[in-house]
Amino acid sequence: MANITAAEVNKLRKTTGAGMMDCKKALVEAEGNFDTAIEILRKKGQKVAAKRADRESSEGAAIAVLNADNTQGVAISLNCETDFVAKNDSFVSLATELASLALNFDSKEAFLATEFKGMTVQEKLTEQTGVIGEKIEVGSFEKLSAPFVGSYIHAGNKIATLVGLSAAPAGADVIAKDVAMQAAAMNPVALNEDGVDQSIIDKEIEIAKDQLREEGKPEAMLDNIAKGKIKRFMKDNTLINQDFIKDSKMSVAQYVKTGDAALEVVSFARVALG
């Protein structure tokens, strides 16, 4: 049997993130060969991943990252099974590192297939499933480009949001962050009325009509009253029309124009766990 030193075990632990005993067992099985030990740990991860494939991974960390000139941003969620793992510093660090890498890609598929520390991102997730013992996966992936992009990560890394502005005037960073915070707190269904899917509108109309019928309103009046309720729905659920959370006397669109009369919110993305 190969003589495995503590330094070799520690090196493998730092490389893979696996526990000390798992690293020692892998090195013993590999007869001291470092690369073979890594493969053994990967295979272990694949076995654990296969066993936990149908498990719920609703916990994790939602992270938003911006490029250097604030013209692009990405928000991803690295999902796991328990809040205990989600709060671990090494897990959050991995999520942040992966988010920074994700900034270079336009799709989740391309991101998962790219190289990351000698393996693909997907292989790294499989490896970490073996290390941690929980299902680890990238859940959401949202990429945004605009003349100015801002971000916000809610405390505890449960929600991450991105907001794109039409220009980058002085104070754009504060404005974009405020609107990103709005999107995190108020969970709008769309940027504006045009972005609301017709199926959502139809559903809300039916809900409104059912409520009105229960209130005894005449059938002939339902359409007109329902339209009024839809107008209210649009105000409450589209980002630019919502009351600004820091000053309810103005809408989000009005708040943005306090930075520049021509400034507009052109896009947003929201990633949330659960």
C-alpha positions in Angstrom: 0.0 0.0 0.0 1.3 3.5 -0.9 2.5 5.7 1.9 0.0 8.6 1.8 1.2 11.8 3.5 -0.9 14.5 5.2 0.4 17.0 2.6 -1.0 14.9 -0.3 -4.3 14.5 1.4 -4.5 18.3 2.0 -3.6 19.0 -1.6 -6.4 16.8 -2.9 -8.8 18.3 -0.4 -8.0 21.8 -1.6 -8.3 20.8 -5.3 -11.6 19.0 -5.0 -13.3 20.3 -1.8 -13.8 16.7 -0.6 -13.5 15.8 3.0 -10.2 14.7 4.5 -11.2 11.1 5.0 -12.7 10.8 1.5 -9.4 12.2 0.0 -7.3 9.8 2.0 -9.4 6.8 0.9 -9.2 8.0 -2.7 -5.4 8.3 -2.6 -5.1 4.9 -1.0 -7.3 3.3 -3.7 -5.3 5.2 -6.4 -2.1 4.0 -4.8 -0.9 7.5 -4.4 -1.7 8.7 -7.9 -3.1 12.2 -7.6 -5.0 12.3 -10.9 -6.5 8.9 -10.4 -7.6 9.9 -6.9 -9.4 12.9 -8.5 -11.2 10.5 -10.9 -12.2 8.3 -8.1 -13.8 11.2 -6.3 -15.6 12.3 -9.5 -17.0 8.9 -9.9 -18.2 9.0 -6.4 -19.9 12.3 -7.2 -21.6 10.7 -10.2 -23.0 7.9 -8.1 -24.3 10.3 -5.5 -25.8 12.6 -8.2 -27.6 9.6 -9.8 -29.1 8.7 -6.4 -30.2 12.2 -5.7 -31.4 13.2 -9.2 -35.0 13.3 -8.2 -34.5 15.2 -5.0 -35.8 18.8 -4.5 -33.2 21.5 -4.7 -35.1 24.6 -3.6 -32.4 26.1 -1.4 -29.1 27.6 -2.5 -27.6 31.0 -3.4 -28.8 33.5 -5.9 -26.0 35.7 -7.2 -25.8 38.7 -9.6 -22.5 39.8 -11.2 -21.8 42.8 -13.5 -19.0 43.4 -16.0 -16.5 46.2 -15.5 -18.4 48.9 -17.5 -21.9 48.0 -16.2 -23.2 47.1 -19.6 -23.9 43.4 -18.9 -25.0 41.4 -16.0 -25.8 37.9 -15.2 -27.9 36.4 -12.3 -27.8 32.7 -11.5 -28.9 30.4 -8.7 -26.8 27.6 -7.5 -29.3 25.2 -5.9 -28.9 22.7 -3.2 -31.2 20.7 -0.9 -30.8 22.3 2.5 -30.5 25.8 4.0 -27.5 24.5 6.1 -25.5 23.9 2.9 -26.8 27.2 1.3 -25.3 29.2 4.1 -21.9 27.6 4.0 -19.2 30.1 3.0 -17.6 27.7 0.6 -20.9 27.1 -1.2 -21.6 30.8 -1.5 -18.0 31.4 -2.8 -18.5 28.7 -5.4 -21.8 30.3 -6.5 -20.1 33.7 -6.8 -17.2 32.2 -8.8 -19.5 30.4 -11.1 -21.6 33.6 -11.6 -18.5 35.5 -12.6 -17.7 32.8 -15.2 -21.4 32.8 -16.4 -21.0 36.4 -17.4 -19.1 35.3 -20.4 -22.0 33.2 -21.8 -25.4 33.9 -23.3 -27.0 30.6 -22.4 -27.1 28.2 -19.5 -26.2 25.3 -21.8 -23.0 26.9 -23.0 -22.1 27.9 -19.5 -22.5 24.4 -18.1 -20.3 23.0 -20.9 -17.4 25.4 -20.4 -14.1 24.5 -18.7 -13.8 25.2 -15.0 -10.7 24.1 -13.0 -9.9 21.1 -15.3 -13.4 19.9 -15.9 -16.7 21.3 -17.2 -19.0 23.3 -15.0 -21.5 20.4 -15.1 -18.8 18.0 -14.0 -17.8 20.3 -11.1 -21.4 20.3 -10.0 -21.5 16.5 -10.1 -18.3 16.4 -8.1 -19.6 18.8 -5.5 -22.8 16.6 -5.2 -20.5 13.8 -4.1 -18.5 16.1 -1.8 -21.5 17.7 -0.1 -23.9 14.8 -0.3 -26.7 16.9 -1.7 -28.0 17.6 -5.2 -26.2 20.6 -6.5 -27.3 22.3 -9.8 -27.5 25.6 -11.5 -31.2 26.5 -11.5 -31.9 29.9 -13.0 -29.6 31.7 -15.6 -30.5 35.2 -16.6 -28.3 37.5 -18.8 -28.9 41.2 -19.4 -27.3 43.8 -21.6 -28.1 47.6 -21.7 -26.4 51.0 -21.8 -26.3 50.7 -18.0 -27.0 47.6 -15.9 -27.3 47.5 -12.1 -27.9 44.7 -9.6 -29.1 43.8 -6.2 -28.7 40.7 -4.1 -31.2 40.3 -1.2 -29.8 39.5 2.2 -29.2 35.7 2.5 -28.7 35.3 -1.2 -32.3 34.3 -1.7 -33.1 36.8 -4.5 -30.8 38.4 -7.2 -32.0 41.0 -9.6 -30.7 42.9 -12.6 -32.0 46.2 -14.1 -31.1 47.7 -17.5 -31.4 51.5 -18.0 -31.5 53.3 -21.3 -28.5 55.5 -20.5 -25.8 56.0 -17.9 -26.2 59.5 -16.5 -24.6 60.6 -13.2 -26.2 58.6 -10.4 -27.2 55.7 -12.7 -25.7 53.2 -10.2 -27.9 54.3 -7.4 -31.0 54.5 -9.6 -30.4 51.0 -11.1 -29.8 49.5 -7.6 -33.0 51.1 -6.3 -35.1 49.7 -9.1 -33.4 46.3 -8.8 -34.3 46.4 -5.1 -37.9 47.2 -6.2 -37.9 44.2 -8.5 -36.6 41.9 -5.7 -39.2 43.1 -3.2 -42.3 43.5 -5.4 -41.8 40.6 -7.9 -43.3 42.2 -11.0 -44.6 39.9 -13.7 -43.3 42.1 -16.5 -41.5 45.4 -17.2 -44.7 47.1 -18.6 -48.1 46.3 -19.9 -46.8 45.0 -23.3 -44.7 42.4 -21.5 -47.7 40.7 -19.7 -48.5 37.4 -21.3 -52.1 37.3 -22.6 -52.7 34.1 -20.7 -52.1 36.0 -17.4 -54.5 38.7 -18.5 -57.2 36.2 -19.4 -56.7 34.4 -16.0 -57.0 37.7 -14.1 -60.1 38.7 -16.0 -61.8 35.3 -15.1 -60.8 35.7 -11.5 -62.2 39.2 -11.4 -65.5 38.1 -13.0 -65.9 35.2 -10.6 -65.4 37.6 -7.7 -67.9 40.1 -9.1 -70.5 37.3 -9.7 -70.1 36.3 -6.0 -70.7 39.9 -5.1 -74.0 39.8 -7.0 -72.9 42.2 -9.8 -75.1 41.9 -13.0 -73.5 39.9 -15.8 -73.8 42.9 -18.2 -71.5 44.9 -16.0 -68.8 42.4 -15.6 -66.7 43.2 -18.6 -66.4 46.9 -17.8 -65.7 46.3 -14.1 -63.2 43.6 -14.9 -61.3 46.0 -17.2 -60.9 48.4 -14.3 -59.5 45.5 -12.1 -57.0 44.6 -14.9 -55.9 48.2 -15.0 -55.2 48.0 -11.3 -53.4 44.6 -11.8 -51.1 46.2 -14.4 -50.2 49.0 -12.0 -49.4 46.7 -9.2 -47.6 44.0 -11.2 -45.6 45.8 -13.9 -42.3 47.2 -12.8 -42.3 50.7 -14.2 -45.9 51.3 -13.1 -45.6 50.1 -9.5 -45.4 52.6 -6.7 -41.8 53.2 -5.9 -41.0 51.5 -2.6 -39.0 54.4 -1.2 -41.6 57.0 -2.1 -45.1 55.8 -2.9 -46.1 59.2 -4.2 -44.3 58.4 -7.5 -44.1 55.4 -9.8 -40.9 53.6 -10.6 -40.9 55.3 -14.1 -41.2 58.7 -12.4 -38.5 58.0 -10.0 -36.1 56.9 -12.8 -36.7 60.3 -14.5 -35.5 62.2 -11.4 -32.0 61.2 -12.6 -32.6 62.3 -16.2 -35.8 63.3 -17.9 -35.2 60.9 -20.8 -34.1 58.0 -18.7 -36.1 54.7 -18.8 -36.0 51.2 -17.5 -35.5 49.0 -20.5 -35.2 45.5 -19.0 -35.0 43.5 -15.7 -34.4 40.0 -14.6 -35.2 38.3 -11.3 -33.8 35.1 -9.9 -35.3 33.7 -6.7 -35.0 30.4 -4.7 -37.9 28.2 -3.8 
